[in-house]
Each structure stands twice: as structure tokens, then as C-alpha cells.
Amino acid sequence: MTMWRAIGIGALAVVSGPAAAQETTPRFANIFADHAVLQRDRPIAIWGSAPKGSAVTVTLNGQSASATADADGRWRATLPAQQAGGPYTLTVGAQTLNDIMVGDVFLCGGQSNMEFMVKASTNAWGALQTPADPDLRYVTIPDTSRAQPLADLEAPATWQRVGPTTVGDASAVCYYMARSLRQSEKVPIGFINSEWGGTRIESWISAGSLNTIAALKPGIAQVATYARDRDAAVAKHGERRQAWWTAHDPAAAKQAAFARADFDDRAWPTMPTSAWKQAGRPELAAFDGVLWLRGTIDLTAAQVAAAKTLQLGPIDQYEETWVNGRYVGGGSVNWAWRHYDVPAGTLKVGRNTIALRVLGGSNGGGLTGAAARGLELTDGTIVPMTGDWRYFKGSAMTGEKIAPAPWDVPNSLTTLYNGMIAPFAGYGLKLAAWYQGESNAGEASGYRALLSLLMADWRKTFAAPTLPFFVVQLTSYGKPSIAPGPSDWAALREAQAEAVRQDAHAGLAVTVDVGDRFDIHPTQKTVVGERLARLARVVAYGQPGMRSGPEAVAVTRSGADLVVRYRNVTDTLRTYSGAQAIGFETCAGDACRYVGAAPRGDTMVLPGANRPDVTRVRYAWSDAPFVNLFDGADLPAAPFTLPVR
């Protein structure tokens, strides 16, 4: 899935010793900053750092609380609950934060459809020209992937008041939800955007929770090893990938010498830095399989001393990289940029050899895109590769998959929780919203448990056992169906719905009607945000109403017909642009067929569909279904699959 901010695959830093131990005066944790919003009507946890053993006093709006810094120089105080209001000052020692509001705080997480910015959304001009609202604020957590939990954000947060010059960079879905609730609730609202495009749900759950899933324990252990000894963990992963090659490519053993620094590649042909299918080499124009690439980079002593990461940009698709014969990393996602730390002592003054073994071709093969490739130094400059690449055409291969390292974004385990959730654990929240699943499509059987685990994990992290949690169901994307069949996206939608149904404090925003079958990032985010706000009014704010739109609950036989009964219907079910609803199927085992369906109050009647062999009915079961069934509130009927009773 396309990302919105460039990422580094291998550049996970191990958390160092407590930064607080270096403090000489009390200070707040970095999530607390000017313009922040604190959660009303519950005790307010405030924390930070100070000299170990020192006493600190925190003051907000005339209320104070004291604490003592522990042996690591960290302190935590709890202020009494306060009603909505402000602006106030928040002080500890000599540090004063200004323009602090007390109101409601939302946490919004997920992948790129949650990351999608206001300025790119449909009718963004309206949001960009709306007068500033000083009581609506937001903060975006920087992309941060770490092998163990951070005790604090790595830099002070930048809370911003919403206005024409600031709102464009906010999460569109989160902003439109918050804007709608600001209009109805009339209290200050702050929303925290913590999302990263293309990432999987496993990246956002703590290691302790993920360890309850047996299949993930080995990966979690590898991430822990990476935190203790990065170079050893990378080398071990290289051994695992080499074992894969030995099992899948008969030529792998002989070609292992190609990775060595002293291998003589002068007989190999050359190609420019580009995808191999566009490199102008006839033998590669239609090639899918293994290609070895060897290049060089010349370094001075000063550049060796200042070396930071090897930058290779996106690569199609699976690749291992060696520097002067030493394995430094391997990637498995064609759009993800490869950024590899080079172990100390690997680089040398003069000519250095970079060797890559690439398996790909479906997206051009090899070095795709126009990224700068070379060695990044500590000052941000890049020493470019020297000249063209030499290449060797290996085995033709298609359809193979190589497992990524468990610390590699976007397929990492727990690392985004560590870097983008854990640093502000305990911050008061009113609700959480989650928009993710595209990167887990095809794995619906495990996703339901993971989503339930995520909700429980975040509630524990933020000390809120009944935290309302709202899930945006996957919208429609991909090729429309012309006949019934399996659908990974439909199965993932069902997994999301099942997890929400089993959680008394969760809600599901159905969005199958506002997708874009040509674009995995549909721009109609206003509707999505407002549907989340509708859920929040009922579940989080306790207002009367239904927590969702039409949801099928049972299918029964009635003479020659089948009848689907719905709940949460406003007025009656209705069909747009016709008397029949489209998208209904009856299934006899795995064989399904389309059937007609007509609304009748809060039921749908499938005339003549009651055949003896029919065991299930499903609706909108497609990656990109066309739907026309809604209720009187203009909410779409949710996709479903149900047994016939």
C-alpha cells in the first residue's frame, strides 16, 4: 500500500539509558507542550523528568500535585479532575506551558487512510477557508519505529490550533470527526494523530500482548534481540534469508560468492541506476527473477567517520544487501525505501563494494524510482554511488515470497507501538479511532483476534478499561465482481465487524459506499469522519440514538423466500436507483449466486431464494462492491455473511 512519508527499513535505534538521568531541572514529558488539550472529568496524569530523588510540584488552573523523581529521574503526578475550560498555564519548576485547554482528547491511529491529510480530501477548500477554531487542536506524532518502548517522544510535541494555515496537514478523517463533535459537544477538543502508511496492525500492539499469540513469539524474540544487539540480529536474519535461497534456488550456493568484496565482476555487463525492465537491456526487458547488482562508492576518511546509513531507495521487490561482503539488511516490500545502518568497521577509505541480490520484476525490477542512492552522512548529505551498476542475470522465478525481518517497517512487530504509542502512555483520552486493514487483507482469520487485542492493549496503555474505540471498516477498492467469488477485502471487513460486535465499547463505521475502486486512498474523508462522530455521540457521549447503520442479524426461511432481518435501521430500508437491492448472494456450500432482494420495513426479502441446498446469504461480498441499500439516515447497510436458519 502506498505510503505518505518516506520510511527507513533498517534504521531502528535501540533505546538508550534514561534521558531523564541527565536532567538538572524538572521538565515535562514531550507530549505536554503549549496549546495541548488535557482530558476533562478524570484525574489528569502529568509526568516528566528531574534529578533523581528531587521533589516536583505541578500546577494547573490553581490545582497542584507533587511527586518525587525515581532512580531513573522520572516522575509522575496526578492532578484532580477538572471541567472543560482554559486557556491555562501548566507549570513544573521553571518550565511553564501556555494556552493549555481542558476538554476531550481523541487518539487516531492506523495506516495511510488515517494519515491522509485534510488538504488532499474532497472539498478541502472548505476546511482550508474555515475561520480558525482556537478550541480545536491537534498534534501529529512523528514516524518513529523502535525495537523497545520509548519512555518519551524524541522531541517536544507540536500542538497546533486549527485554522486555515494549520488544518491542511492534519489527518482528514480525524479532523472531520473532531470538527463534527466540536459543533455538538461545545467543549475544547484535541486529537492526536499517530499513524503510518502501509503498516500492519501487528506493528501497533505491545510486545507483551503480541506474545499471547504463539505464532508471533519467535518474531517478538527477534525484535528483542535486535534491541540488545542490532548487528547480531541482522546477521542472524541474513542467515535465515540465505537458508531460504538454498531451499528455493539451485544456483544460490554457487552465487553466494557474488556478495564478497573481492569477487571479480569485471566481466559483468553494466546498467544505470534504474528498474531493470527500463534499463534498455533487451535480456532484462521481460525478465522476472533473480538479478545480482554490484556497485561502488568512494569515501574519504572524513566520510567514513561521519557515515550514518546506506540509502538505496525503493527496490522491486525482495533484496539482500552486503557492504564490503558484510550483510547489512534485506527488504520485502517493493514501495518501501531501504535505509540500512552499516556496522562499525565495515566501511573503508577508498572504494567500497555494495552487492545486492534482488528477486522481482513485476513492478519493474530492482532499483525503482528516482531516489538518491548512496551513503548518508550525519549532516544529512549523501555521498552518491560511483558510476553504473554491474549485473548478473540469475534464475527466472515468480510467485515466491521471502519473509521480512520482524523489525522492518511496514511489516514490523510492535515497533510502532514502541515509538508512537508507548511514549505518551497514560495520557487522558476520551476515545480512539482506528482506520487500518488494507495491509492485512488476505489474513482475515487472524485479524479479528488482533483487532480485539489492539483495543485491549491501548485501553491498558492509557489506563482506560472502557475507552470507546471506533473502527473504520475497509471501503471498496479494486476490480468489481462480475460473478460471486472469494474476496480478501470482504473477509477482512467481516473480521472487523466481528471484533466490534464482541466489544461493548466499540463501534464500526461502514464506508463501503464511499470508496474508489481505482484508488486505495478515496478522498471522501468528510463522510467517514462524520460517521465516526455519529458513533461517538452514542457510545462515548451517551446521547440517544443507534450506534451504527443497518446491520443484518439473521436470515430465515419463509415459504419460497428468504428473509434477512436488520437492526439499527432508521425509518425503513430503501434502495437507490431501483426497486431491487444489488449485491445479495445465496450460497450452497462454496457455490454462490446473485439473487434479487427487495426492502420491506427493516427486512429484506429474497423472493424465490429458499432452495433446500442454500446454507448462507451474503451481501456486498466483493473487494469493490456496488451497493444501493441504505436507510432513512442515508447510512449504508453493512456487508455481511450469515447462515440460513
C-alpha positions as CSV (number, residue, x, y, z in Angstrom):
1,M,0.0,0.0,0.0
2,T,1.3,3.4,-0.9
3,M,2.8,5.4,2.0
4,W,2.7,9.2,2.6
5,R,6.0,9.7,4.3
6,A,9.3,8.0,3.3
7,I,10.5,5.3,5.7
8,G,13.7,3.6,6.6
9,I,13.5,-0.1,6.6
10,G,16.5,-0.9,8.8
11,A,17.1,2.2,10.8
12,L,15.6,1.2,14.2
13,A,17.6,2.7,17.0
14,V,17.9,0.9,20.3
15,V,16.6,2.9,23.2
16,S,19.5,4.2,25.3
17,G,19.6,4.8,29.0
18,P,17.1,7.1,30.6
19,A,17.4,10.6,29.2
20,A,15.9,11.9,32.4
21,A,19.1,11.0,34.3
22,Q,20.8,13.9,32.6
23,E,18.2,16.5,33.7
24,T,19.2,19.2,36.1
25,T,15.8,20.9,36.5
26,P,12.3,19.4,36.3
27,R,10.7,19.3,32.9
28,F,7.5,17.8,31.3
29,A,7.5,14.8,29.0
30,N,7.5,15.9,25.4
31,I,3.8,15.2,24.8
32,F,3.0,18.2,27.0
33,A,3.5,21.4,25.1
34,D,2.0,24.8,24.5
35,H,-1.6,24.6,23.1
36,A,-2.1,21.0,24.4
37,V,-5.5,19.7,25.4
38,L,-5.9,17.6,28.6
39,Q,-8.8,15.2,29.2
40,R,-11.6,16.6,31.3
41,D,-13.7,15.0,34.1
42,R,-11.0,12.5,35.2
43,P,-7.8,12.7,37.2
44,I,-5.1,14.2,35.0
45,A,-1.8,12.3,34.8
46,I,1.2,14.5,34.2
47,W,4.8,13.2,34.1
48,G,8.3,14.1,33.1
49,S,11.9,14.1,34.3
50,A,14.0,15.7,37.0
51,P,17.2,15.0,39.0
52,K,16.7,11.6,40.7
53,G,15.2,11.9,44.2
54,S,14.1,15.5,43.7
55,A,10.6,16.7,44.6
56,V,8.5,18.4,42.0
57,T,5.2,20.2,42.1
58,V,2.9,20.5,39.1
59,T,0.2,23.3,38.9
60,L,-2.7,23.8,36.5
61,N,-5.6,26.2,37.0
62,G,-5.0,26.7,40.7
63,Q,-4.7,22.9,41.4
64,S,-1.4,21.3,42.4
65,A,0.1,17.8,42.7
66,S,3.5,16.7,43.9
67,A,5.8,13.8,43.1
68,T,9.4,12.6,43.6
69,A,11.7,11.6,40.8
70,D,12.7,8.0,40.9
71,A,16.1,6.4,40.5
72,D,15.9,6.9,36.7
73,G,15.0,10.6,37.1
74,R,11.3,10.1,36.1
75,W,8.3,11.5,38.0
76,R,4.5,11.2,37.6
77,A,1.9,13.3,39.3
78,T,-1.9,13.2,39.2
79,L,-3.9,16.4,39.2
80,P,-7.5,16.5,40.3
81,A,-10.2,16.1,37.6
82,Q,-11.3,19.4,36.1
83,Q,-14.2,20.5,33.9
84,A,-13.7,21.8,30.4
85,G,-12.1,25.1,30.2
86,G,-9.0,27.2,29.6
87,P,-6.7,28.6,28.5
88,Y,-4.5,27.8,31.5
89,T,-0.8,27.6,32.3
90,L,0.8,24.3,33.3
91,T,4.0,24.6,35.3
92,V,6.7,22.4,36.9
93,G,9.7,24.1,38.4
94,A,10.9,26.8,36.0
95,Q,9.1,25.3,33.0
96,T,5.7,26.9,32.0
97,L,3.5,25.7,29.2
98,N,0.9,28.2,27.9
99,D,-2.5,28.1,26.3
100,I,-3.4,24.7,27.8
101,M,-7.1,23.6,27.4
102,V,-9.1,21.0,29.3
103,G,-11.6,19.2,27.2
104,D,-11.7,15.9,25.2
105,V,-8.8,14.1,23.6
106,F,-9.0,11.7,20.7
107,L,-6.3,9.3,19.6
108,C,-6.4,8.4,15.9
109,G,-4.3,5.6,14.5
110,G,-3.9,3.3,11.5
111,Q,-2.3,3.4,8.1
112,S,-2.4,5.8,5.1
113,N,-6.2,6.3,5.0
114,M,-6.0,7.7,8.6
115,E,-2.8,9.5,7.7
116,F,-4.4,11.1,4.6
117,M,-4.3,14.8,5.1
118,V,-7.1,17.4,5.0
119,K,-5.6,19.3,2.2
120,A,-5.9,16.2,-0.1
121,S,-9.5,15.4,0.8
122,T,-12.7,16.1,-1.2
123,N,-13.9,19.7,-0.7
124,A,-10.7,20.5,1.2
125,W,-11.1,24.2,0.2
126,G,-14.0,24.4,2.7
127,A,-11.8,23.3,5.6
128,L,-8.9,25.4,4.5
129,Q,-11.0,28.6,4.4
130,T,-13.0,28.0,7.6
131,P,-12.2,30.5,10.3
132,A,-9.8,29.4,13.0
133,D,-11.2,27.5,15.9
134,P,-8.9,28.0,18.9
135,D,-10.6,25.3,20.9
136,L,-9.9,22.6,18.3
137,R,-6.3,21.4,18.3
138,Y,-4.1,18.6,17.1
139,V,-0.7,17.0,17.3
140,T,0.9,14.6,14.8
141,I,3.3,12.0,16.2
142,P,6.4,11.7,14.0
143,D,7.1,8.4,12.3
144,T,9.2,6.5,14.8
145,S,10.0,2.8,14.8
146,R,11.9,1.4,17.7
147,A,12.8,-2.1,18.9
148,Q,11.8,-1.4,22.5
149,P,9.4,1.1,24.1
150,L,10.5,4.7,24.3
151,A,9.9,6.4,27.6
152,D,9.3,9.7,25.9
153,L,8.8,11.2,22.5
154,E,12.2,12.1,21.0
155,A,11.3,15.8,20.6
156,P,8.7,18.1,22.1
157,A,5.3,17.7,20.5
158,T,3.9,20.5,18.3
159,W,0.3,21.0,19.3
160,Q,-1.5,23.3,16.8
161,R,-4.7,25.2,16.9
162,V,-6.8,24.5,13.9
163,G,-7.0,27.3,11.4
164,P,-6.6,27.9,7.6
165,T,-2.8,27.7,7.7
166,T,-2.6,24.6,10.0
167,V,-5.5,22.3,9.3
168,G,-4.3,21.1,5.9
169,D,-1.7,18.8,7.4
170,A,-4.0,17.1,9.9
171,S,-5.4,13.6,9.5
172,A,-8.6,14.3,7.4
173,V,-10.7,11.5,9.0
174,C,-9.7,12.5,12.5
175,Y,-10.2,16.2,11.8
176,Y,-13.7,15.8,10.3
177,M,-14.7,13.6,13.2
178,A,-13.4,16.2,15.7
179,R,-14.9,19.1,13.9
180,S,-18.3,17.5,13.9
181,L,-18.1,16.7,17.6
182,R,-16.9,20.3,18.4
183,Q,-20.1,21.5,16.9
184,S,-22.3,19.3,19.0
185,E,-20.4,19.0,22.3
186,K,-19.2,22.6,22.6
187,V,-16.0,21.7,24.6
188,P,-12.3,22.0,23.6
189,I,-11.1,19.0,21.6
190,G,-7.6,17.9,20.9
191,F,-6.8,15.0,18.6
192,I,-3.5,13.0,18.4
193,N,-2.6,11.6,15.0
194,S,-0.4,8.6,15.3
195,E,-0.4,6.7,12.0
196,W,2.0,5.4,9.3
197,G,1.0,4.5,5.8
198,G,1.2,0.9,4.7
199,T,1.7,-0.6,8.1
200,R,0.2,-3.7,9.6
201,I,-1.8,-4.0,12.8
202,E,0.9,-6.1,14.4
203,S,3.2,-3.0,14.4
204,W,0.9,-1.1,16.7
205,I,0.5,-3.6,19.6
206,S,2.8,-4.0,22.6
207,A,5.2,-6.9,22.7
208,G,3.6,-8.2,25.9
209,S,0.2,-8.5,24.1
210,L,1.6,-9.9,20.9
211,N,3.4,-12.6,22.9
212,T,0.0,-14.1,23.7
213,I,-0.2,-15.3,20.1
214,A,2.0,-18.3,19.7
215,A,2.8,-17.7,16.0
216,L,4.3,-14.3,16.8
217,K,6.5,-15.3,19.7
218,P,9.6,-16.1,17.6
219,G,9.4,-12.7,15.8
220,I,8.9,-10.8,19.1
221,A,12.0,-12.6,20.4
222,Q,14.0,-11.5,17.4
223,V,12.9,-7.9,17.9
224,A,14.1,-8.1,21.5
225,T,17.4,-9.4,20.3
226,Y,17.6,-6.5,17.8
227,A,17.1,-4.1,20.7
228,R,20.1,-5.7,22.6
229,D,22.5,-6.3,19.7
230,R,21.4,-4.9,16.4
231,D,24.4,-6.3,14.4
232,A,23.9,-9.8,15.7
233,A,20.2,-9.8,15.0
234,V,20.8,-8.5,11.4
235,A,23.4,-11.2,10.8
236,K,21.1,-13.9,12.1
237,H,18.3,-12.7,9.8
238,G,20.8,-12.8,6.9
239,E,21.4,-16.5,7.7
240,R,17.6,-17.1,7.6
241,R,17.3,-15.5,4.3
242,Q,20.3,-17.4,2.9
243,A,18.6,-20.6,4.1
244,W,15.5,-19.6,2.1
245,W,17.6,-19.2,-1.0
246,T,19.3,-22.5,-0.6
247,A,15.9,-24.2,-0.4
248,H,14.4,-22.3,-3.4
249,D,17.2,-21.6,-5.9
250,P,19.6,-24.3,-7.1
251,A,22.1,-21.6,-8.1
252,A,22.2,-19.9,-4.7
253,A,25.2,-21.8,-3.3
254,K,27.4,-21.1,-6.3
255,Q,26.3,-17.4,-6.5
256,A,27.0,-16.8,-2.8
257,A,30.5,-15.6,-3.8
258,F,28.9,-12.7,-5.7
259,A,28.3,-10.9,-2.3
260,R,32.0,-10.9,-1.4
261,A,34.1,-7.7,-1.6
262,D,36.9,-9.5,-3.5
263,F,34.7,-11.1,-6.2
264,D,35.8,-10.1,-9.7
265,D,32.8,-8.7,-11.5
266,R,34.6,-7.1,-14.4
267,A,33.1,-9.5,-16.9
268,W,29.5,-8.5,-15.9
269,P,27.6,-6.0,-18.1
270,T,26.6,-2.6,-16.7
271,M,23.3,-0.8,-16.3
272,P,22.3,2.6,-15.0
273,T,20.6,3.1,-11.7
274,S,17.0,2.2,-12.8
275,A,14.5,-0.5,-12.8
276,W,16.0,-3.3,-14.9
277,K,13.0,-3.6,-17.3
278,Q,13.5,0.1,-18.2
279,A,17.3,0.0,-18.4
280,G,17.5,-0.6,-22.1
281,R,18.9,-4.1,-21.8
282,P,17.0,-6.5,-24.1
283,E,17.7,-9.6,-22.0
284,L,16.0,-7.9,-19.0
285,A,13.1,-6.2,-20.6
286,A,10.6,-9.0,-19.7
287,F,12.6,-10.8,-17.0
288,D,11.1,-11.8,-13.7
289,G,13.5,-13.5,-11.3
290,V,16.9,-13.0,-9.7
291,L,19.3,-10.3,-10.6
292,W,22.6,-9.6,-8.8
293,L,23.8,-6.0,-8.8
294,R,27.2,-4.7,-7.7
295,G,28.2,-1.1,-7.4
296,T,30.8,1.0,-5.7
297,I,31.1,4.1,-3.6
298,D,34.3,6.0,-2.9
299,L,34.8,7.5,0.5
300,T,37.3,9.8,2.3
301,A,38.4,9.2,5.9
302,A,36.1,12.0,7.0
303,Q,33.1,10.4,5.2
304,V,33.8,7.0,6.8
305,A,33.9,8.7,10.2
306,A,30.6,10.5,9.5
307,A,28.7,7.6,7.9
308,K,25.1,7.2,9.0
309,T,23.0,4.9,6.7
310,L,23.2,3.3,3.3
311,Q,20.3,4.8,1.2
312,L,19.1,2.6,-1.6
313,G,15.5,3.9,-2.2
314,P,12.7,1.5,-3.2
315,I,13.6,-1.9,-4.7
316,D,11.3,-4.3,-6.5
317,Q,10.9,-6.4,-4.5
318,Y,12.9,-8.8,-2.3
319,E,16.5,-8.0,-1.8
320,E,19.6,-8.7,0.4
321,T,22.4,-6.1,0.6
322,W,26.0,-6.6,1.5
323,V,28.6,-3.8,2.1
324,N,32.2,-5.0,1.5
325,G,31.0,-8.6,1.9
326,R,29.0,-8.0,5.2
327,Y,25.3,-8.5,5.2
328,V,23.5,-5.2,6.3
329,G,19.9,-6.0,5.7
330,G,17.2,-7.2,3.4
331,G,13.7,-5.9,2.4
332,S,10.5,-7.5,1.2
333,V,8.2,-4.6,0.2
334,N,8.5,-3.0,-3.3
335,W,7.5,0.5,-2.3
336,A,9.5,0.7,0.9
337,W,12.7,2.6,0.9
338,R,15.8,0.7,2.1
339,H,17.8,2.6,4.7
340,Y,20.5,0.3,6.3
341,D,22.8,1.0,9.2
342,V,26.3,-0.1,8.4
343,P,28.1,-1.8,11.3
344,A,31.2,-0.1,12.6
345,G,34.4,-1.1,10.8
346,T,32.6,-2.2,7.7
347,L,33.4,0.9,5.5
348,K,36.9,1.8,4.5
349,V,38.7,4.7,2.9
350,G,38.7,4.5,-0.8
351,R,36.5,2.1,-2.9
352,N,33.6,0.2,-1.1
353,T,31.6,-2.5,-2.8
354,I,27.8,-2.7,-2.5
355,A,26.2,-6.0,-3.6
356,L,22.5,-6.7,-3.9
357,R,20.6,-9.9,-4.7
358,V,17.2,-8.9,-6.0
359,L,14.1,-11.1,-6.7
360,G,11.5,-9.1,-8.6
361,G,10.3,-7.8,-11.9
362,S,6.5,-7.4,-11.5
363,N,7.0,-3.7,-10.7
364,G,10.0,-3.0,-13.0
365,G,12.6,-5.0,-11.1
366,G,15.4,-3.8,-9.0
367,L,16.2,-0.1,-8.3
368,T,12.9,1.6,-9.0
369,G,12.1,5.3,-8.6
370,A,14.3,8.3,-8.7
371,A,15.7,8.2,-5.2
372,A,19.2,9.4,-4.3
373,R,21.3,6.3,-3.7
374,G,24.4,6.4,-1.7
375,L,25.8,6.8,1.9
376,E,24.0,9.3,4.1
377,L,26.3,11.2,6.5
378,T,25.4,12.6,9.9
379,D,24.9,16.1,8.4
380,G,22.3,14.8,6.0
381,T,24.4,14.9,2.8
382,I,24.6,11.8,0.6
383,V,27.8,10.5,-1.0
384,P,26.5,9.1,-4.3
385,M,27.2,5.7,-5.8
386,T,30.2,5.7,-8.2
387,G,29.2,5.0,-11.8
388,D,26.9,2.4,-13.2
389,W,25.9,-1.0,-11.6
390,R,27.2,-4.3,-12.9
391,Y,24.7,-7.1,-13.1
392,F,24.3,-10.8,-13.4
393,K,21.1,-12.4,-14.6
394,G,20.2,-15.3,-12.3
395,S,17.3,-17.8,-12.2
396,A,13.8,-17.0,-13.5
397,M,11.4,-17.1,-10.6
398,T,7.9,-15.8,-10.0
399,G,5.4,-16.1,-7.2
400,E,7.9,-16.6,-4.4
401,K,7.8,-14.7,-1.1
402,I,10.6,-14.0,1.4
403,A,9.6,-13.2,4.9
404,P,10.7,-9.7,6.1
405,A,12.7,-9.1,9.3
406,P,10.3,-8.6,12.2
407,W,11.7,-5.1,12.9
408,D,11.2,-3.9,9.3
409,V,8.5,-1.3,8.7
410,P,5.8,-1.8,7.3
411,N,5.8,-5.4,8.4
412,S,7.3,-5.0,11.9
413,L,6.0,-6.4,15.1
414,T,5.4,-3.9,18.0
415,T,7.9,-1.3,16.8
416,L,5.4,1.4,16.0
417,Y,3.7,0.9,19.4
418,N,7.1,1.3,20.9
419,G,7.9,4.5,19.1
420,M,4.5,6.2,18.6
421,I,2.1,5.0,21.3
422,A,4.2,4.0,24.4
423,P,6.0,7.4,24.7
424,F,2.7,9.0,25.9
425,A,1.1,6.1,27.7
426,G,-1.3,7.2,30.3
427,Y,-2.3,10.4,28.6
428,G,-6.0,11.0,29.2
429,L,-8.3,10.1,26.3
430,K,-12.0,10.3,25.5
431,L,-11.9,7.9,22.6
432,A,-9.8,6.2,20.0
433,A,-10.4,5.8,16.2
434,W,-8.7,3.2,14.0
435,Y,-8.5,3.1,10.2
436,Q,-6.3,0.2,9.1
437,G,-6.6,-3.2,7.4
438,E,-5.6,-2.8,3.8
439,S,-2.1,-4.2,4.6
440,N,-3.6,-7.2,6.4
441,A,-6.1,-8.1,3.6
442,G,-5.8,-11.8,2.9
443,E,-5.3,-12.6,6.6
444,A,-8.8,-12.1,7.9
445,S,-8.7,-15.3,10.0
446,G,-6.2,-13.8,12.3
447,Y,-7.2,-10.1,12.1
448,R,-10.3,-10.4,14.3
449,A,-8.2,-11.5,17.2
450,L,-5.5,-8.9,16.5
451,L,-8.1,-6.1,16.4
452,S,-9.5,-7.2,19.7
453,L,-6.0,-7.4,21.1
454,L,-5.2,-3.9,19.9
455,M,-8.3,-2.4,21.5
456,A,-7.5,-4.1,24.9
457,D,-3.8,-3.2,24.6
458,W,-4.5,0.5,24.0
459,R,-7.0,0.6,26.8
460,K,-4.4,-0.8,29.2
461,T,-1.8,1.6,27.9
462,F,-3.9,4.6,28.5
463,A,-5.4,3.3,31.8
464,A,-8.9,3.4,30.4
465,P,-10.6,0.0,30.6
466,T,-13.8,1.1,28.9
467,L,-12.2,3.5,26.3
468,P,-14.6,3.9,23.4
469,F,-12.9,2.5,20.3
470,F,-14.2,3.2,16.8
471,V,-13.1,1.2,13.7
472,V,-13.4,2.4,10.1
473,Q,-14.4,-0.7,8.1
474,L,-12.5,-1.1,4.8
475,T,-14.1,0.7,2.0
476,S,-14.3,-0.6,-1.6
477,Y,-11.2,-0.9,-3.8
478,G,-10.2,-3.0,-6.7
479,K,-11.8,-4.8,-9.6
480,P,-15.6,-5.1,-9.4
481,S,-17.0,-8.6,-9.4
482,I,-19.0,-9.9,-12.4
483,A,-19.7,-13.2,-10.6
484,P,-19.7,-14.3,-7.0
485,G,-16.4,-15.4,-5.6
486,P,-14.0,-15.1,-2.7
487,S,-12.9,-11.7,-1.6
488,D,-10.0,-10.9,0.8
489,W,-11.3,-7.4,1.4
490,A,-14.8,-8.7,2.2
491,A,-13.4,-11.3,4.6
492,L,-11.3,-8.6,6.3
493,R,-14.5,-6.4,6.7
494,E,-16.3,-9.3,8.3
495,A,-13.3,-9.8,10.7
496,Q,-13.5,-6.1,11.7
497,A,-17.3,-6.4,12.2
498,E,-16.9,-9.5,14.4
499,A,-14.3,-7.8,16.6
500,V,-16.5,-4.8,17.1
501,R,-19.7,-6.9,17.8
502,Q,-17.8,-8.7,20.6
503,D,-16.8,-5.4,22.3
504,A,-19.4,-3.5,24.3
505,H,-17.4,-0.2,24.0
506,A,-16.6,-0.4,20.3
507,G,-18.3,0.9,17.1
508,L,-18.0,0.3,13.4
509,A,-18.2,3.0,10.7
510,V,-19.3,1.3,7.5
511,T,-17.8,3.1,4.4
512,V,-18.3,0.6,1.6
513,D,-20.3,3.3,-0.3
514,V,-17.6,6.0,-0.4
515,G,-14.7,4.1,-1.7
516,D,-12.9,4.4,-5.0
517,R,-12.3,1.2,-7.0
518,F,-9.4,2.9,-8.8
519,D,-7.7,4.4,-5.7
520,I,-6.8,2.8,-2.5
521,H,-7.0,6.3,-0.9
522,P,-10.5,7.5,-1.5
523,T,-10.7,11.3,-0.9
524,Q,-14.2,11.5,0.6
525,K,-13.0,11.7,4.2
526,T,-15.7,14.1,5.4
527,V,-18.3,11.4,5.4
528,V,-16.0,8.9,7.1
529,G,-15.2,11.4,9.9
530,E,-18.9,12.3,10.4
531,R,-19.9,8.7,10.6
532,L,-17.2,8.3,13.4
533,A,-18.7,11.3,15.1
534,R,-22.1,9.7,14.9
535,L,-20.8,6.6,16.7
536,A,-19.0,8.8,19.3
537,R,-22.2,10.7,20.2
538,V,-23.9,7.5,21.2
539,V,-21.1,5.3,22.6
540,A,-18.7,7.9,24.0
541,Y,-21.1,10.7,24.9
542,G,-24.2,8.7,25.9
543,Q,-26.6,10.5,23.6
544,P,-29.7,8.7,22.5
545,G,-29.6,7.0,19.1
546,M,-28.3,4.0,17.2
547,R,-24.6,3.3,17.3
548,S,-24.5,2.2,13.7
549,G,-26.5,1.9,10.5
550,P,-28.4,-1.1,9.2
551,E,-26.8,-4.4,10.3
552,A,-28.1,-7.8,9.3
553,V,-28.7,-10.1,12.3
554,A,-30.5,-13.2,10.9
555,V,-31.6,-15.0,7.8
556,T,-34.8,-17.2,8.0
557,R,-36.8,-19.2,5.6
558,S,-40.3,-18.1,4.8
559,G,-42.2,-20.2,2.2
560,A,-40.4,-19.9,-1.1
561,D,-38.4,-16.8,0.1
562,L,-35.5,-16.0,2.4
563,V,-35.9,-13.0,4.8
564,V,-33.0,-11.0,6.1
565,R,-33.7,-9.2,9.3
566,Y,-31.9,-6.0,10.2
567,R,-31.3,-3.9,13.3
568,N,-30.3,-0.3,13.7
569,V,-32.5,0.8,10.9
570,T,-33.6,4.5,10.8
571,D,-37.2,4.6,9.4
572,T,-37.0,1.8,6.8
573,L,-34.6,0.2,4.4
574,R,-34.6,1.7,1.0
575,T,-32.9,1.1,-2.4
576,Y,-31.4,3.9,-4.5
577,S,-32.0,3.9,-8.3
578,G,-34.2,0.9,-8.4
579,A,-36.7,-1.3,-6.6
580,Q,-34.2,-4.1,-6.0
581,A,-31.1,-4.1,-3.9
582,I,-27.9,-5.4,-5.7
583,G,-25.1,-7.4,-4.1
584,F,-27.1,-10.2,-2.4
585,E,-26.0,-13.8,-2.8
586,T,-27.2,-17.2,-1.7
587,C,-24.6,-19.9,-1.2
588,A,-24.8,-23.6,-1.2
589,G,-21.5,-24.5,0.3
590,D,-18.9,-22.6,-1.7
591,A,-21.1,-22.1,-4.7
592,C,-22.8,-18.7,-4.6
593,R,-25.1,-16.9,-7.0
594,Y,-26.6,-13.4,-7.2
595,V,-30.3,-13.1,-6.2
596,G,-32.8,-10.3,-6.2
597,A,-33.8,-8.6,-2.9
598,A,-36.5,-6.1,-2.1
599,P,-36.8,-3.9,1.1
600,R,-39.8,-4.4,3.4
601,G,-39.5,-2.3,6.5
602,D,-36.5,-3.5,8.5
603,T,-36.2,-6.7,6.5
604,M,-35.0,-7.7,3.0
605,V,-37.0,-10.3,1.1
606,L,-35.1,-12.5,-1.3
607,P,-38.0,-13.9,-3.4
608,G,-37.8,-17.5,-4.5
609,A,-34.4,-17.9,-2.9
610,N,-35.4,-20.6,-0.4
611,R,-33.8,-23.5,-2.1
612,P,-33.1,-26.6,0.1
613,D,-29.3,-26.5,-0.5
614,V,-28.9,-22.8,0.4
615,T,-26.9,-22.6,3.6
616,R,-25.7,-19.0,3.7
617,V,-26.6,-15.5,2.5
618,R,-24.1,-12.8,2.0
619,Y,-24.1,-9.2,0.8
620,A,-21.6,-6.9,-0.8
621,W,-19.1,-9.7,-0.8
622,S,-16.5,-8.2,-3.1
623,D,-13.3,-6.2,-3.0
624,A,-15.2,-3.3,-4.7
625,P,-18.9,-3.9,-4.4
626,F,-21.5,-1.7,-5.9
627,V,-24.2,-1.0,-3.3
628,N,-27.6,0.8,-3.3
629,L,-29.1,-0.3,0.1
630,F,-29.5,2.4,2.7
631,D,-31.8,3.5,5.5
632,G,-33.6,6.7,6.2
633,A,-30.5,8.3,7.7
634,D,-28.6,7.7,4.4
635,L,-26.4,5.1,6.1
636,P,-25.3,2.1,4.0
637,A,-26.3,-1.4,5.0
638,A,-23.2,-3.2,6.3
639,P,-21.7,-6.1,4.3
640,F,-22.4,-9.5,5.9
641,T,-22.3,-13.2,5.6
642,L,-24.9,-15.2,7.7
643,P,-26.1,-18.8,7.9
644,V,-29.7,-19.5,7.0
645,R,-31.8,-20.6,10.0
